[in-house]
Amino acid sequence: MNRPSIDSPFRSLIGMGEIQAVYKQGMASKLSNAFGSLLFLLAGGYVLYYGLNYKNVYPDVAATNTPFIVGFALILIGAGGYWAWTLFSRWNEVAVLYQNGFAHFNGRDVTSFQWNDITSITAKVTRMTVYHFIPAGTMRKYIFESPSARLKLDGTLSGVDELVNQIRQNVFPIMVNRLSQELNAGKTLSFGPISISRTEGIRSKNKKYAWADVAGLRVVNGILEVVPKKKGLFGRISSDIGFIPNLDILIALSTDMIRQHNQNS
């Protein structure tokens, strides 16, 4: 794949290595978002027109109801306007996967990360349904952090799930090695609402399990659950994965702690 041209927003990046892949907004995503924002604007305009003429239809209750109707219309117009502004400001959004990191251009600014610099990856993918079985789309939220940068991605980039998987595969061995050393040195590691310690086990708020009492960790419907060996042992620890950074690292380190304690028992 060719390097970006001299006019590319990524031309000033150094130390990133060769380009591995490029991810852009798909036309289908652009058109669906444009249609959605237009729908909100049209609905807001209609409701506003109805609200302003409400007194001519229902004069007896106009003084009470008109402000609510107009307020709702302004909310629709504001949401549609913000949606449209976001869409067109990110019309040229692109992400580039490099050998040594990745970079993202949101239409205005470039945010770049090298693999060694990434300290946190938070991910949540929610598949929405109607009546529990009719697919209604997918919501994505990916947050990347380093000491000097923070980036949030959603589903606008075509192939964003593949991009995130590639990022996680590159970052995982670096991060798990670094945090494993800190854990073995006696440091308590925090993963959002959950913390782990080699000596104290796993904790969330006022709930805590020793490693000897934990059978494993699992993710069910977007919720991380700590499974105790004995049913009814204290209150079960659980948390929404959307609030847990470095979920795969947490599971890997915890699984290793459980394995070590099982071997020593």
Secondary structure, DSSP 8 states (H G I E B T S, - for coil): -----TTSTTTT--S--SEEEEEEB-HHHHHHHHHHHHHHHHHHHHHHHHHHTHHHH-TTTHHHHHHHHHHHHHHHHHHHHHHHHHHHHTTT-EEEEESSEEEEE-SS-EEEEEGGG--EEEEEEEEEEETTTEEEEEEEEEEEE-SS-EEEE-S-BTTHHHHHHHHHHHHHHHHHHHHHHHHHTT--EEETTEEEETTTEEEETTEEE-GGGEEEEEEETTEEEEEESSTTSSS--EEEGGG-TTHHHHHHHHHHHHHHHHHH-
